[in-house]
């Protein structure tokens, strides 16, 4: 889950309890509005069985999935959208620290998984906003390139949610087509998302697959 877990302990606890009913664990990365202490308190309020299903991963650097590596960046650039001083955000020095910890030991593809999306370059970029403006973050884009993360999963901006892109936004993969540099802004579990063209994305989850060809969005998600 990429952020927007709840603005207070009560709402975040309700979110986690709902997620804990799923038959699989949920990895939670804090978003731009999320407060780390709120998420920790909400997870601590769960019963033992539910607590085992909710894994807070905002402080982790990477998660290995076979030959692929998910590189995690919590929060928003320089704390934008923060509700309070404890809300999650990152600066250039934070990204440098993550890069130092990652090192050069990865054997396969790296995927950036963060609440904020890096800026794009093409006409199909996942960060295209109103009137074609780029709503992504340039610092994150440069950093993703420096660590070799060619694609990734994001939650903001929502202007092109659930429209996968490849080649830095220069093309749109066909339904179910794997891409070694696929990028996607995922849907929200609890809110309708408005796209730049006025269309909407209903609450839900993106289903993705990873194989030697890359990442693909399952057509059943659309």
Protein Blocks (a to p, Z undefined) as FASTA:
>chain_A
ZZjibjbfklmmmmmmmmmmpcbdcdddddfklcfklmmmmmmmpcfklmmmpccfklpm
bdcehjbccdddehjeehiaiabfkbccddfklmmmmmmmnommbfbdcddddfbdcddf
bfkbckbceehiafbdfklmmmmmmnopabdcdfbdfklgoiaceehhpaccdehiacfk
bccddddfkbccddfkopacddddddddddfkbccddfklZZ
